[in-house]
């Protein structure tokens, strides 16, 4: 496919993400953008994630951002993680989308926000958080062991910019 055709397809999918009334069409557009793995989509997907009301579409946007793997999306996804953790009823399926996307992005800034799930009463969420730490900071257990006397897990893995 030529660059011109790829660009036209990208623009059409982007229009579908922002302009279609059907959540099915918006979710499919997000999925297609993730499959394209085009870095140009990151900023617009982040914008769509902030404005989209349908959680299914949000999940597909989060998944797409994870597939693209650009660290620009980290904090926008972390905002959704914080929202989900603070809900009365946590959606494990949604948390899985969020954490797997953060794992794929490989940005250690997310560890401070995934950290509270290490002490979750839910074994699945705890294992998911441990998996994220294993991938993003393989020596995390040793780091925690050495530093927990002085700092919380969130403080240990917070990266200052």
N, C-alpha and C positions, 0 to 999 in steps of 0.2 A: 504494500500500500504506500502510495506517495505521501510526502510530508503534507501536501495540500489537503489530501483526503483525510489523513489522520487528524489534522488541525480542525477540519470541518466536523469530523465525528466528535472530537473533544468538545467543541463549542456546542454542538447539538445535545450532547449528554449533560453538559453543564447547564444549559437552558432547561432541560428536563428536570434537573435537580431543584432549580429555583422556581420554576414557573408552573409545573404540573400540579393540578389539584389533587389527583389521586396519590395517596401515600404509597401505593404499590409502585407507581411509576418513579416516584422520588427515590424509593428504596432501591429499585433496579438501577437507577442512574448512579447512585452512590456505589453500588456493587461494581458496575462497569468501570467507574473511575478507579476503584481499587485494583481491578484487574489490569488496567492500563499502566499502573504504577508510574504515572506522569507527575513529576514534582511540581508542575505548574498548577496542579489541582489543590495543593495543600492549603494555601491561604483561603481559597474559596470554600473548601470543605470545612475549614475551621469556622468560617463565617456561617455556613449552613448549619453546623452543629450548634452554634449559639442561638440561632433563630428558629430552628425546627422544633415543632411541638410534639410530633409523633415519635414515641420511643423506639418503635421498630425502625423507622428511618434513621434516628439518631444512632442506633446500634450498627446499622449498615455503614453510616458515615465513619463511626469509630473504627470499624473493621477495615474500611478502605484506607483510613489514615495509617493504621498499623501496617497494612500491606505496602504502602508507599514508603513508610519507614523514615520520615523526616522529623527531626527533633523539634521543628517549629510547632508541631501539633501537641507536644507533650503537655503543656500546661492547660490547654483547652480540654484535653481528655482528662487531666487530673481534676479539673473543675467538676466534670461529670462524675468522677470517682467520689469526690467529696460530697456531692449532692446525694449520691446513692447510699453512701455509708451513713449519712445523717437522716435517712428516711426511717419511718417507723417500721416498715416492712421492706427488708432488703431483697432485691431481685438478684439471686445468685447467677442467673443466666446473663443478665446485664453486666454484673461485675466481672464475669468471665470474659465477655467481649472487651471490656475496658482493660483489664489486666493483661490479656493476651496481646492487645494492641500496644500497650506500653512495653511489653517484653520485646515485641518486634521492632519497636522504635529504638530500643537499647539506650535510653537516656537515663542515667543514674539519678537525675533529679526526681524521678518518680518514686524512688525507694522510700523517701520520707513520708509519702502519702500511702504507699502500700503497706508500710511497716505496721500500722495498727492491726492489720488483718493477721499478722503472725500470732497474735494472741486470741484469735477468734475462737468462739466455742464451736463453730461449724467446722468440722474436719476438712470438708472440701475446700472451703475458702482459705483455711490455714495452709493446706497443701499447695493451693494455687499461689498464695503469697510466698511460701518457701521456694517454689519453683521459680518465681520471678526473681527472688533474691539470688538463688543459685545461678541463674543465667546472667543477671546484671552485675552481681558482685560475688563471685565464687567464694571468696574468703570471708563472707559476712558473719559466719558463726564465730570465727576467731576474733574478728573485729568487735563484735558485741560482747564476747566474753571478756575481752581486755578493757572495754570502755563502759560497760553498763554500770559500773560502780560510780561513774562520774556523770554520765549523760543518758538521756532516753534514746531509744532506737531512732526516733524522728530526728533528734539532734545529731546523732552519729552520722547519718546518711544524707543530711542536708548539705547540698553543695552550694557554696556561696559564689555568686557571680560578681 
